[in-house]
Every structure is written in C-alpha cells, then in structure tokens.
Amino acid sequence: MRIHQFKVSAPGKVILFGEHAVVYNKLAVAASLDQRMTLEFAELPDEVAESRQMVEISLPNIDLYLSVHIKKIKDFISLDQYHEPYDYDNLYRLVREFVPTIINRATTEQIQSLEAFFFTMVFVNRNRTVLKPFRVHLDTEFPIGSGLGSSASFVVCFVTCFYYWWKLRKGEARKFIPYDLRHIADMSQMCEKVMHGNPSGIDTSVCTFGSIVKFRSNPYIMEPMAKAPKLKILLVDTQVQRSTKTMVQKVKELQAKHPTIYEPFIASIDGISDAAFQALVPIFRLSDNCEILLKYKELMKLINMNQNILSMLEVSHPALDKICDEAQKHGLAAKLTGAGGGGHAYVLIPPDTSDETISNLSQKLTAEGFKVTPAELGGNGVRVEDV
C-alpha cells in the first residue's frame, strides 16, 4: 500500500484597507503575503507503524515536539459523537480537556496550537477515516501572533491537510476544484470561530484563495481578484506588542459613546476600501506606465486617508505614526495593518520608486529600531504538493 506524503502551504495576509470597519459589516481589502506557512505530512510506513503507534507533531517555531499514542487519540475521538446539527462547541470543550492530558508545562502558544491541531483533525475527518500513525512538521516564514494571519494560516494548513488526506484515502481526484477551496475556507472559518470568538472571515479567505480580496461579512461579499497585480511593499514591524481584542474593544467603546462622531468614520473607511479595490482591479491590465502610476497615486492618497481615520479612532501608535511620517518624507505612503496599537505597518512601493529611495527609507526605519522586510502581495493561496 502506498504511503501518502505531501506538503501544504498557505500564505500570511496583510490587510490593506478596512481594519476595524470590517467588524461593523463594512468592506475591507486584504492581500496574500509572499511569506508562507508550510506543513509536511507523512504516514508512517507499516513496518514502523506496527511497532510505533504514534502521531508525531513537530512545530519548531514554538518549540513543540510531541508524540501521542494513537490509542489515546482514538479514545478521545470516540467521545465526540457525530450528530446533526453538529455540536462544534462541545468538540472544542472536549479538545480543551484532552490537550492537558498529553503535555505538561506547556506555553500558551503550544496549548493553543495543539487545540487547533486536534480540533481540525476531528472536525474535518469526523466519521470519515480510520486513523493511522502519521507525522506532521510545520514551519513558518512569518512570525506567529504578529497580525499577519498566522492563526488563520495555521488552521487553513491543517484543515487542508486532513481534507486532502481523506480524499487520497478515498482515491478521489487530487486537484482541488473551486468547491474544495470554498469548503476549506468554510471549515477553516468555522474552526476559527469556535476557537477565537467571532473573526470576520477575511483572514481565512485570503489564506485559502490568495490574491487580493474584497470582503464583507454581512451581507456577505468575498471577491478575490481573478488576476491580481503583484504589489511591492515594505513590511515594517514596530516590535511593539499589541492586543487585537483590546484595540477592537476600544473602537467599540468610542463608537458607543459618540455614535454621531465615529459612525461617519467607519462609513468613510468603507468608501475608502471600495475605492481602493476599484483602483487595484485594472492595474494588471494597464500597459501605459502613466496610467499605472496614476492608479498608484490614487492608492497612496487612500492609504493616507485610511491611516488618518484610524488615528482618529485611536488605534494608531507613536511608532506607527513615525513609520508613516518617514514614508511621506520619502514620497511614499504607509499605514498600519491589522488591529493597530503596535504590530505592523506597510509602505506601498510604486513601480517608479528608485532603489535608492527604498534603501534610504529602509535604513532610516531600521535605525529607529524597526524591522523592515521587502515583500510582495497578491500571490497564491493554499497549495498542496505531493512528495
């Protein structure tokens, strides 16, 4: 019998426009990052599996290496009784009770990663396959917990892994069709929702489909560009820790206290996101450099407008303000990406930007203590490769 081995990878994400407004059912625009999370999966050969009935988990980025006996996992799975409608919250409760029984003195990141691993494994494969020993190894090119979609990328990788494994063992066609991707996105979003409250869905959509995505949660819009322009940016890490929950709560309190002041800000961000997406759509089709640069100038104006509103919503930070100021001094535009209060900013790099300008800005930001990484946006979503 053939041993199934394959790799799954999913990108990180950068929110270009619409942070915070997306929570209030407004538009947001996000793009896949050219830095990826990669999961390697391998069934253990029969001669090994017979003597070593284990599931082996390796997550070096969080210093997690764990082997769990297959019987222990099967006993746990048997507790989850499948019925309609499926009780996702009960499964998560069982997972949270199970994880402490297999690891001692674990960090918060390790606990949360194991919870996500076992939740997705049971959720995707419930009543589908007979579990057998396997090995997974996951690595990432972008930092975990930095506002670049690591949680969604992690879940998308594991949902795709277990879904693809199930299809292989059924002997089904290997190449994903649009239905498969939609199914992966839906399952990933459900996992995120159960484990993390009520995320908008933009992160799992971008990590699944890639490209540049226009998104709204209600009424639902999820529109990836068929052919997205490859946007060059500088991704700037402020090195300032922030809490997404705290930032979202801050905006909620401001909006509740002064609705006539803050609701127009949220509405303006909605309009900015829509205008930005409309400016982005034709860029890949344009052949005239002057027309392309005009679109970039429009995007830069929208970036500055969005950042100014986010500052008025009190989710910026002195470090983010400094990045934006330095970008403007170099003739460029920058804004925060994600929840704000620290985390990352991005600087849009139009195609006529000189190497000298990029170098000077990078050196200046680095001298201020920021970490600067050149990056490209708008690439592939989740991918599977046989080994």
Legacy VTK file of the C-alpha trace (Angstrom):
# vtk DataFile Version 3.0
C-alpha trace
ASCII
DATASET POLYDATA
POINTS 387 float
0.000 0.000 0.000
1.303 3.436 -0.914
2.487 5.721 1.880
0.884 9.146 1.491
3.261 12.098 1.822
2.620 15.692 0.829
3.197 19.348 1.668
0.575 22.012 2.305
1.406 25.712 2.383
-0.715 28.789 2.997
0.257 32.467 2.869
0.162 35.085 5.551
-2.060 38.096 4.953
-1.857 41.864 5.023
-4.979 43.977 5.460
-4.591 46.870 3.035
-7.764 48.801 3.860
-10.718 48.450 6.206
-9.344 47.430 9.606
-11.903 47.825 12.387
-14.621 48.891 9.943
-14.878 45.262 8.820
-16.140 44.407 12.324
-19.181 46.598 11.607
-20.059 44.855 8.337
-18.091 47.274 6.180
-15.758 46.440 3.304
-12.127 45.522 3.790
-9.391 44.751 1.282
-6.643 42.262 2.115
-3.889 40.510 0.192
-1.879 37.339 0.496
1.721 37.725 1.628
4.637 36.054 -0.153
5.752 34.611 3.185
4.142 31.226 3.827
3.453 28.631 6.483
4.364 25.097 5.338
3.114 21.792 6.728
4.786 18.492 5.826
2.637 15.384 6.287
3.734 11.734 6.082
2.061 8.485 7.041
4.415 6.255 8.975
5.467 3.163 6.968
3.698 -0.023 8.005
6.870 -1.598 9.385
7.365 1.476 11.612
3.688 1.949 12.425
3.327 -1.628 13.698
5.849 -1.017 16.459
5.320 2.728 16.867
1.621 3.511 17.041
2.137 7.259 17.301
1.079 10.587 15.883
4.206 12.750 15.812
3.822 16.543 15.944
6.716 18.914 15.247
6.229 22.703 15.469
9.748 24.121 15.845
8.694 27.789 15.725
7.059 27.351 19.128
9.493 24.677 20.360
6.860 21.938 20.350
7.822 18.310 19.691
5.309 15.726 20.806
4.408 12.085 20.170
0.938 10.909 21.155
-0.098 7.253 21.174
-2.729 6.510 18.559
-4.947 4.685 21.073
-5.117 7.776 23.261
-6.264 9.823 20.285
-8.823 7.210 19.202
-10.229 7.095 22.736
-10.551 10.875 22.631
-12.217 10.839 19.208
-14.741 8.267 20.406
-16.015 10.827 22.934
-17.128 13.076 20.096
-20.461 11.700 18.969
-21.446 12.884 15.492
-24.996 14.072 15.030
-26.840 16.816 13.192
-26.658 19.660 13.898
-23.027 19.065 14.832
-22.041 20.485 18.232
-18.791 22.308 17.473
-18.652 23.934 20.896
-18.843 20.538 22.584
-15.964 19.284 20.441
-13.854 22.290 21.444
-14.675 21.659 25.109
-13.503 18.050 24.713
-10.327 19.224 22.960
-9.533 21.690 25.741
-9.940 18.893 28.296
-7.841 16.453 26.239
-4.763 18.589 25.480
-3.550 18.922 29.114
-3.542 15.115 29.360
-0.844 14.796 26.676
1.552 17.624 27.593
2.925 19.140 30.788
4.232 22.667 31.446
3.251 23.966 28.023
3.252 27.603 26.921
0.039 29.345 25.871
1.141 29.160 22.216
1.803 25.423 22.492
-1.576 24.761 24.141
-3.459 26.825 21.554
-1.608 25.149 18.679
-2.399 21.668 19.975
-6.039 22.644 20.488
-6.207 23.846 16.877
-4.465 20.678 15.646
-6.826 18.236 17.370
-9.932 20.314 16.697
-9.248 20.465 12.955
-8.272 16.780 12.801
-11.548 15.608 14.343
-13.690 18.308 12.739
-12.517 17.589 9.186
-12.412 13.801 9.466
-15.311 13.050 11.757
-16.770 9.622 10.856
-14.699 9.530 7.681
-11.412 7.684 8.056
-9.725 5.150 10.253
-6.886 6.950 11.981
-3.399 5.569 11.417
0.048 6.739 12.580
1.434 9.836 10.849
3.943 12.622 11.235
3.400 16.386 10.776
6.008 19.132 10.735
5.012 22.790 10.446
7.289 25.756 9.834
6.618 29.411 9.055
8.387 32.216 7.229
6.477 34.921 9.088
6.198 35.481 12.856
3.374 33.939 14.852
0.991 36.284 16.645
2.136 39.343 14.705
-1.098 40.323 12.972
-0.110 38.704 9.664
-2.710 35.956 9.755
-0.686 33.228 11.468
-3.715 31.764 13.250
-5.744 31.544 10.037
-2.797 30.210 8.030
-2.210 27.533 10.692
-5.858 26.428 10.607
-6.049 26.514 6.788
-2.902 24.356 6.568
-4.276 21.705 8.916
-7.822 21.747 7.513
-6.379 21.327 4.016
-4.017 18.601 5.224
-6.704 16.437 6.781
-9.177 17.113 3.951
-6.601 16.178 1.299
-5.550 13.073 3.233
-9.190 11.979 3.373
-9.546 12.479 -0.396
-6.346 10.499 -1.074
-7.510 7.581 1.000
-10.819 7.583 -0.863
-8.924 7.525 -4.162
-10.530 10.761 -5.345
-9.049 13.191 -7.872
-6.239 15.129 -6.297
-6.512 18.534 -7.876
-8.723 20.890 -5.915
-11.677 22.416 -7.721
-13.360 25.666 -6.608
-15.808 23.676 -4.445
-12.876 22.227 -2.474
-11.395 25.656 -1.811
-14.761 27.047 -0.736
-15.212 24.030 1.539
-11.734 24.517 3.026
-12.430 28.218 3.633
-15.781 27.439 5.276
-14.335 24.719 7.511
-11.386 26.933 8.451
-13.680 29.811 9.314
-15.817 27.547 11.485
-12.715 26.358 13.334
-11.542 29.950 13.852
-14.999 30.981 15.045
-15.271 28.218 17.629
-11.739 28.721 18.934
-11.376 32.510 18.706
-14.833 34.018 19.144
-16.195 35.787 16.070
-13.490 36.616 13.500
-14.642 38.379 10.350
-13.515 35.632 7.967
-11.181 37.790 5.917
-8.051 36.033 7.198
-9.176 32.510 6.307
-10.459 33.724 2.924
-7.114 35.280 1.990
-5.109 32.309 3.291
-7.285 29.942 1.228
-7.766 31.841 -2.039
-4.718 34.134 -2.066
-4.793 37.108 -4.439
-6.251 40.440 -3.324
-9.663 40.049 -1.741
-12.595 42.389 -1.175
-14.505 41.174 1.849
-17.603 41.988 3.866
-19.184 39.688 6.422
-22.840 40.833 6.194
-24.268 40.990 3.607
-21.562 38.562 2.609
-19.026 39.516 -0.066
-15.829 37.562 -0.704
-14.387 38.594 -4.048
-10.805 37.587 -4.915
-9.337 39.293 -7.963
-9.063 36.828 -10.848
-5.715 38.356 -11.786
-4.274 40.446 -9.010
-1.419 42.885 -9.529
1.700 41.911 -7.604
2.111 44.776 -5.161
5.533 45.501 -3.710
5.638 46.763 -0.152
7.954 47.236 2.779
6.536 45.360 5.741
7.596 47.184 8.897
7.447 45.555 12.316
7.197 48.144 15.094
8.331 45.486 17.617
5.522 46.828 19.826
3.253 44.138 21.244
-0.475 44.750 20.901
-3.767 43.058 21.654
-6.294 42.765 18.845
-9.083 42.275 21.369
-8.119 45.460 23.238
-7.994 47.552 20.064
-11.349 46.258 18.815
-12.914 46.941 22.213
-11.516 50.488 22.234
-13.205 51.319 18.918
-16.419 49.705 20.111
-16.486 51.870 23.223
-15.765 55.059 21.277
-18.459 54.232 18.752
-20.992 53.512 21.505
-20.141 56.694 23.428
-20.120 59.078 20.448
-22.002 57.362 17.603
-22.664 60.550 15.641
-18.909 61.237 15.559
-17.486 57.775 15.000
-20.078 56.148 12.736
-19.148 58.526 9.869
-15.502 57.476 10.315
-16.478 53.813 9.919
-18.585 54.678 6.864
-15.676 56.619 5.360
-13.367 53.617 5.728
-15.986 51.553 3.883
-15.880 54.028 0.994
-12.076 54.079 1.020
-11.914 50.281 0.824
-14.309 50.210 -2.121
-12.405 52.952 -3.965
-9.099 51.173 -3.319
-10.348 47.869 -4.715
-11.664 49.648 -7.810
-8.252 51.282 -8.272
-6.449 47.948 -7.892
-8.589 45.906 -10.303
-7.372 47.430 -13.597
-3.671 47.744 -12.706
-2.650 44.334 -14.090
-4.426 45.093 -17.395
-2.884 48.506 -17.972
0.105 48.758 -20.298
0.601 52.512 -20.149
3.046 53.380 -17.340
1.476 56.785 -16.818
-1.943 55.235 -16.218
-0.459 52.676 -13.826
1.308 55.400 -11.838
-1.908 57.406 -11.622
-3.582 54.398 -10.027
-0.724 54.125 -7.527
-1.058 57.824 -6.682
-4.743 57.248 -6.036
-3.907 54.301 -3.788
-1.371 56.384 -1.873
-3.987 59.069 -1.197
-6.408 56.415 0.036
-3.703 54.895 2.259
-3.082 58.281 3.899
-6.824 58.900 4.330
-7.366 55.478 5.903
-4.441 55.954 8.283
-5.677 59.390 9.355
-9.095 57.962 10.215
-7.528 55.067 12.136
-5.557 57.637 14.122
-8.813 59.415 14.959
-10.198 56.050 16.072
-7.224 55.966 18.488
-5.793 52.680 17.224
-2.521 54.043 15.901
0.655 54.294 17.990
3.651 56.695 18.077
5.769 54.012 16.414
3.230 53.601 13.599
2.952 57.383 13.228
6.730 57.628 12.877
6.766 54.990 10.116
4.037 56.854 8.234
5.867 60.180 8.627
9.141 58.727 7.334
7.368 57.183 4.360
5.845 60.545 3.451
9.245 62.240 3.729
10.439 59.791 1.062
7.444 60.450 -1.186
5.634 57.241 -0.228
2.531 56.274 1.754
2.200 53.934 4.733
-0.461 52.793 7.145
-0.924 50.308 9.935
-2.146 46.842 9.026
-4.185 44.764 11.423
-5.532 45.878 14.774
-3.056 48.702 15.353
-1.665 49.790 18.699
1.690 48.431 17.511
2.255 45.411 15.300
2.980 46.096 11.629
2.688 48.842 9.064
3.166 48.582 5.320
4.690 51.028 2.855
3.387 50.807 -0.724
6.194 50.808 -3.308
5.041 52.152 -6.707
6.911 50.739 -9.732
8.773 54.029 -10.375
10.312 54.093 -6.880
14.109 54.151 -7.084
16.255 51.568 -5.318
17.968 54.480 -3.574
14.679 55.685 -2.073
13.803 52.195 -0.854
17.269 51.725 0.607
17.295 55.114 2.338
13.863 54.592 3.866
14.731 51.061 4.986
17.942 52.245 6.622
16.157 55.097 8.372
13.424 52.837 9.745
15.947 50.208 10.814
17.950 52.884 12.632
14.771 53.759 14.538
14.572 50.173 15.809
12.007 48.813 13.369
12.372 45.567 11.428
11.934 46.108 7.682
11.172 43.296 5.237
10.608 43.735 1.478
7.549 41.730 0.464
5.175 41.097 -2.416
1.398 40.799 -2.151
-1.275 39.090 -4.242
0.197 35.609 -4.764
-1.179 32.084 -4.407
-3.467 30.868 -1.657
-3.283 27.402 -0.125
-1.309 24.856 -2.157
-0.719 21.101 -1.952
2.341 19.320 -3.372
2.942 15.582 -3.352
6.350 14.492 -2.073
LINES 1 388
387 0 1 2 3 4 5 6 7 8 9 10 11 12 13 14 15 16 17 18 19 20 21 22 23 24 25 26 27 28 29 30 31 32 33 34 35 36 37 38 39 40 41 42 43 44 45 46 47 48 49 50 51 52 53 54 55 56 57 58 59 60 61 62 63 64 65 66 67 68 69 70 71 72 73 74 75 76 77 78 79 80 81 82 83 84 85 86 87 88 89 90 91 92 93 94 95 96 97 98 99 100 101 102 103 104 105 106 107 108 109 110 111 112 113 114 115 116 117 118 119 120 121 122 123 124 125 126 127 128 129 130 131 132 133 134 135 136 137 138 139 140 141 142 143 144 145 146 147 148 149 150 151 152 153 154 155 156 157 158 159 160 161 162 163 164 165 166 167 168 169 170 171 172 173 174 175 176 177 178 179 180 181 182 183 184 185 186 187 188 189 190 191 192 193 194 195 196 197 198 199 200 201 202 203 204 205 206 207 208 209 210 211 212 213 214 215 216 217 218 219 220 221 222 223 224 225 226 227 228 229 230 231 232 233 234 235 236 237 238 239 240 241 242 243 244 245 246 247 248 249 250 251 252 253 254 255 256 257 258 259 260 261 262 263 264 265 266 267 268 269 270 271 272 273 274 275 276 277 278 279 280 281 282 283 284 285 286 287 288 289 290 291 292 293 294 295 296 297 298 299 300 301 302 303 304 305 306 307 308 309 310 311 312 313 314 315 316 317 318 319 320 321 322 323 324 325 326 327 328 329 330 331 332 333 334 335 336 337 338 339 340 341 342 343 344 345 346 347 348 349 350 351 352 353 354 355 356 357 358 359 360 361 362 363 364 365 366 367 368 369 370 371 372 373 374 375 376 377 378 379 380 381 382 383 384 385 386
